[in-house]
Amino acid sequence: MLGNVILQITSPNQDTFNLEIQIEKNHNRIEYIQIFHTINEKVIDKRGTDSNIIYTSEKTKFKTIEFNTIKTSLEYPTTFHPSNFELKNAQIFWKAHVAIEFDNNTNYEIKEKFIVKNS
């Protein structure tokens, strides 16, 4: 329905990062887009795999989608949160969430991991 959707994340400073969403087609069929990010923890031990969300940002909602590119600036957490890392049995990763609601009451969600080196 949307064709290719490209997420591009850049970090211009230590307080914020920019998220750009490029939608190939049918952007005029979008009712709204909601964006937020999470910090996730994954631990593997003899009991199995345990995954937890340790931080969820505030959600930003765009109700009018006039163009095929949406740009927004999101804030890093104000308290310390770990950067990405991966060990043999533990992992911390950041994930962008983009929820799209269409004018026919259907929805689509994009979840994409991204790298944060310093938080």
C-alpha positions as a printed Julia matrix, in Angstrom:
119×3 Matrix{Float64}:
   0.0     0.0    0.0
   2.79    2.45   0.88
   5.48    1.02  -1.37
   8.94    1.44   0.11
   9.12    3.15   3.5
  12.57    4.41   4.48
  13.51    5.48   8.02
  16.61    7.62   8.38
  17.97    8.56  11.8
  20.64   11.19  12.41
  21.98   12.68  15.64
  22.87   16.38  15.31
  23.7    16.8   19.02
  23.67   15.05  22.42
  20.1    16.07  23.29
  18.1    15.08  20.22
  18.04   12.86  17.18
  16.17   13.36  13.94
  13.87   10.84  12.32
  12.93   11.17   8.67
  10.28    8.9    7.14
  10.04    8.67   3.35
   6.9     7.05   1.95
   6.94    5.98  -1.7
   3.18    6.19  -2.41
  -0.33    6.7   -0.98
   0.74    9.13   1.76
  -2.6    10.89   1.2
  -4.41    7.76   2.48
  -2.8     8.12   5.92
  -5.11    9.33   8.68
  -2.26    9.82  11.16
   1.23    8.62  12.09
   2.4     8.11  15.67
   6.12    7.92  16.46
   8.03    6.94  19.6
  11.14    5.0   20.6
  12.03    2.4   23.19
  15.14    1.04  24.86
  14.98   -2.74  25.12
  16.84   -5.32  27.15
  17.21   -8.96  26.11
  18.79  -11.55  28.4
  19.38  -15.22  27.59
  20.09  -17.65  30.42
  19.41  -21.29  31.3
  15.73  -20.47  31.89
  15.33  -19.09  28.37
  15.07  -15.62  26.86
  13.65  -12.64  28.73
  12.93   -9.34  26.96
  11.9    -6.09  28.63
  11.31   -2.51  27.58
  13.27   -0.34  30.01
  12.31    3.05  28.54
   9.49    4.38  26.33
   9.58    7.93  24.98
   6.63   10.24  24.66
   4.57    9.69  21.53
   4.44   12.25  18.71
   1.38   12.24  16.47
   1.1    13.69  12.97
  -2.51   14.1   11.83
  -2.0    15.84   8.51
   0.32   14.11   6.06
   0.69   16.5    3.13
   3.96   15.25   1.66
   5.66   11.88   1.24
   8.44   12.84   3.7
   7.9    13.41   7.42
  10.66   14.88   9.57
  10.67   15.11  13.34
  13.15   15.64  16.15
  13.03   13.34  19.18
  14.72   13.84  22.53
  17.08   11.43  24.19
  16.05   10.51  27.75
  17.03   13.13  30.34
  18.2    10.44  32.77
  20.99    8.01  31.96
  20.06    5.12  29.72
  22.55    2.7   28.22
  23.82    2.78  24.67
  23.51   -0.24  22.42
  25.63   -3.21  23.41
  25.65   -6.92  22.8
  27.33   -9.66  24.8
  27.01  -13.42  24.52
  23.88  -13.55  26.69
  22.72   -9.94  27.08
  21.74   -7.14  24.74
  20.54   -3.53  24.95
  19.04   -2.03  21.8
  17.06    1.05  20.82
  14.04    0.74  18.56
  12.01    3.31  16.6
   8.25    2.65  16.39
   6.12    4.16  13.63
   2.38    3.37  13.81
   0.33    4.32  10.74
  -3.47    4.52  10.68
  -5.12    4.67   7.25
  -8.36    6.35   6.2
 -10.07    2.92   5.91
  -9.37    2.06   9.6
  -6.52   -0.34   8.83
  -3.12    0.13  10.43
   0.51   -0.74   9.94
   3.44   -0.63  12.34
   7.14   -0.36  11.61
   9.66   -1.3   14.31
  13.29   -0.69  13.44
  16.39   -1.06  15.62
  18.88    1.8   15.51
  22.3     2.36  17.04
  22.97    4.87  19.81
  26.62    5.06  20.8
  26.39    7.61  23.61
  23.28    8.29  25.67
